Amino acid sequence: MNFRKLGIATIAVVYLVVVAGGVVRSTGAGMGCPDWPRCFGTWVPPTDISQLPANYQEIFGAKLKGEVLFNPVKTWTEYVNRLVGVLAGLFVFATLLASFKYWKQDRSLVWLSLVGFILMGFQGWLGSKVVSTELKPLMVTLHMLVAIVIIFVLIYAVAKAYSRVTEVEKVRNKPLLNRLLGWAIALSVVQVLMGTQVREAIDEVIFRIGYENRSQWIEQASQSGLWFYVHRSFSLVVLFVHGWFIKALWQHTRQDGLLKSYAKAMLALVVIEILTGIGMAYFSIPAYLQPVHLTLALIMLGVQFVAYLLLNAERVFGTIKAASTDPYSAALGTSNV
């Protein structure tokens, strides 16, 4: 079992969980299954109201956020979200098993994979609390933050494994580049956290006026505080710092390589993220844009983290071994390790 390739697949599946969670939130399906880990008391949820007990409203009504009728679309949206979460857990476990091949070479890969597995279990438990607290905004935000930590741990483990076979272009003036990249990452994290505050404000609006009044969400959420306006304007600061970092990187390296590729991806993601934010603001938060906006933000953080690891490869991973005669193939993980 190839740890590197499996690790990349695992990271992709964890991001898929983020997409599924975004779809759940954008469609208001968070309480589609009012209990956990089962759904309406069964492991496979019903598809029709006739499959529920006659008094299901009394049994589950207290947790249905005012909904009085069973909604199969919301139920199955939430159920699929849970299935994707289980799939991610299995992938993380498989990655842990695959990491034992490195036990004699680099035990830190095993420990990192173990931390990822433990965090995944904690994330599952936290998911149950999100349901039991009926989508309390603080719990939903914490659920997302733990997902970010899991992604970072997995990325670090996989990057550490790839550091044995991958060459990184040499750069000058690393202190300046580290400072700029550090600012870019810190500002992006702040922007994401402000985004969660905006989302919490919108959740409160939804609770008051419902999903059917989507066109009024932005107007009412913007009246509840400054988070909306700060989050919107702060994106330009994030864009400026990313542009500054890329300009400095191009000035201090003559080679084209992985670091430059990730830097380009960072800037592209910031631009696309801003465009999706504009789309949400001016088109009444379309349901399809919400998961895209969230997922792009977390992908951006992941790419930034990889760029940081590449920039500081020797310090973070230790002495980097020379790449094989075919660096491109090696970087793709063609080794059988």
N, C-alpha and C positions, 0 to 999 in steps of 0.2 A: 504494500500500500504506500503510495508516494505521498509523504507528509506535505510537501510543498503544494502540489496540485490539490490535494484534499483540503488543505488550509485555505486556499483561494476559493474553492467551492463553498467551504463553510462560511467564509466572510460574505460571499454572494447570497447565501441562503439567509444569513442574519439580516442583510439589507432587505431581502424579500419580506422578512417579518415586519420591518419598518414600513414597507409599502402596504402590506396587509393592514397594519395598524392604522396607517393614514387613511385607507379606504374605509375602515370601520368608523373612524372619527368623522370623516366627511359625509358619510351617509347616515350618521346618527344611530349606528347599529351597536354601540357599545354595550347596551343592555339587551341586545337581541337574545342572549342567553342569560337569564336572570340568576342562575346558580353556577357554581364552579366546584369541581372540574366537569360535572355533567351539564347537560343543557336541557332544561325542562324535565329534569329528573332522569334523563336517559343518556346513554353514551353516543347515540346517533339521534339528533333532534328530529322532531316531526316535520313533515312537509305540508300538513294540512291540519286545520283546527280540529277536525274529527278525531285525530289521533291523540288529543289531549283529554284529560279528565274533565268532566262537566264543570267542576268547581276550580278549574285551573287559575281563574282570576283571583280567587281567594288565596290559593296556595302561593302564587308568584306575584300577585298584583302589587304587593308592598315594595317590590324591587323593580317595577316596570316604568318608573319615572312618569307615572300618569297615563301610560298607554293601557287601554282596556281591551284591546284586541290583539290576538297573536298575529305577528307579521313574519311570514316565512322568509321573505327576502332578507330582513335584518337578522333573523335568527341564523340563517345559513351563512351570511356574511361574517358574523362573529364566529361561527363554528369553523369556517375555513381559516380564519385568522388563527384560531387555536391549533388547528391541524398544522399550519405552517410553522407555528411555534414549536410544536412537538418535533417536526421534521428538523428544525434548526438544532434542537437539543440532541437529536440522534447524530447529526453531522458533527457537532461539537464533541460528542462522546467518541465518535470514530476518529476524529483528529487527535484526541487524547491517546487513544490506543496506538495510532500510527506514530505518535511522538516517541514511543518507547524504543524505536529503532535508534534514536539518538542518545539513549541512556548513557552509553560509554563515551560518546563524543562530546555531547553538550547537554547536561542534565537540565539546564535552565529551560530548554524547550519543553521538557516534560512538565516542569513546574508551571510554566506559563500556560500550557494547555490545560493543566489541572485547575488553575485559577479561572480560566475561561469556562470550564465545565461547572465549577462551583457557582460562579456568577450566573450562569445560565439557569441553574436550579433555583437560585435566589430570585431571578427574574420571573420564573414560573410562579413562585410563591407570591411575588409582588403583583403578578397579574390577577391572582385570586383576590388580593386585597383591593385592587382597582374595582373589581366587580362588587365585593362586599361593601365597599364604601360608596357604591353607586356613582362611579366616575368622578370622585372628588378631584378637582383640578390639581391639587398638590400631589396626589398619588399618581395621576396621569403623567405629570411632569417628571416625577422621580422615576417612573417606569421608562421614560424616554432617556433620561440621563444614564441609567444603568445600561441601556442598550448601547450608548456611546462608549462607555467603559469597556463593555464586552468586545466591541468592534476594535478598539485600540489595543486591547490585550492580544486578540487574534492577529491583528496586523503586525504587531511587534514580534510575535512568535514566528510568523511566516517570513517576515523580513529578515529575521535573525538566521533562519534556515537558508534563505537565498543569499545571505552575505558571503557564504562560502564559495559561491560560483558566479557572483555578479561583480562587474567592474563599475565604479562610479567615476565620472569625470572629475579631474582635479580643479579646484577653485581657489582663488586668492581672496584674502580679506574675509575669512570666515566669521570673525567677530561681528562685522557689519551685517553680513547676510543672516547670521543667526539672530541678531537683534531685530532686523526687519521681519524675518519669518516668524519670530516669537510674537511680535506685535500683530502680525496678520492672523496667527492662530488665536491669540488672546482676544482680539477684537471680534473674530468670527464666533468664538464661544459666547462672548457677551451678546452678540447679535442673535444667536440661537436662543439664549436665555430670555432676551427681550421678546423674541417671537413666541416663546411659551407664555409670557405674560399677556401678549396680545390674544393668543389663543384662549387663555383663561377668561379674558374679558368677553370674547365672542361666545364662549360656552355659557357665560352668565346671561348674555343677550338671548341665546337660543333657548335657555331655560324659561325666560320670560315670554318670548314671542313665538317660539317654535320654529321648526325647519321650513314651514311653508312661507315664512316671511324673510327668506334669504336676502332679498334685495335691501332690507333695512339693517342687516347685521353690521356693515361697516359704519354706517352713520351713527348707530347707537353705541357701538363699541368705542368709537373715537370720542364720544362724549363722556366716557367713563374714566378718562385719565389721559396722560401724555404718552403712554407706552406706544400707542399706534403711530403717532407722529415721529417720536424719537426713533422707533424701529425703522420706519420708512426712510428717514433722512440719514440715519447712521450707515445705511448700506453704501452710501457714496464714500464714506470714510474707509470702509472695508475695501471697496474697489480701489481707492487711491493707494492704500498701503500695499495691496497686492501688485499694483502696477509699479510701485517704487521698488519692491523686492525683485521683480522680474528685470527691471532696468539695471539694477545693481548686479544681478546674477549674470546678465549678458556682458556687463563691463568687466567682470572678474573671472570669466572662463572663456576659452576659445573653442573648447570642445563641445560637440553635441552629444548628449547622453541621456541617461535616465532622469537626472535631476532637472534638466531643462524641459524634458517631456512632461514631468509632473508639474513643473511650474506653469507651463502652458495650460495644462488641464485645470489647475487651480484658478487661473484667470478666467478661463472659459466657463467654469462652473459658477463663479461669482457673477458673471454677466448674465448667464441663463437664470440664476437664482433671482437676480434683480428683476428680470423680465417676467418671471412667473409671479413675483410679488406684485408688480404693476398690474398684471392680468387679474390677480385676485382682488386688488383694490378697486379697479375700474369696471369689473364685470361681475360684481356681487359674489365673490368667492365661489367660483364654479367648483362643484364637487370633485371633478377630475383633476383640478390644479392643486388641491390641498395636499394629497399624498405626494405629488410630484415635488412641490415646494419643500416639504419636510424631508423627503428622501434625498433630494439634491443637496440640502444643507448638511446632512450627515455624510454623504459621499464626499462633499467638499472638505469636511473635517478629517475624514480618513485620508484623502489625498494629501492634505497639509501635513498630517502626521508622517506619512511615508516620505514626503520631501524633507522633513526634519531629520528622519532617520538616515536618509541618503546623504544629506549635508554633513552629518556628524557620524558617518559610518564607522570610522576607525575608533572614535571615542566611545560610541554606543556598543559596538559589537566586538571591539578589540581589533587585532591585526587582521586585515582583509587579505585572504589568499588570492593569488593571481588567478584571473579567469582562465577558462579553458581556451584552446585554440579557436573555439567557435563561441565567443561570448554571447552571441544572440541566442544560440540553442541552449546554452547553459542558463541564461536568464529566463528562458521559458520553462526551466525545470525539467529538462530531458533526462537528467540523472535519475537512476533507479533508486536512489536513497529515499 
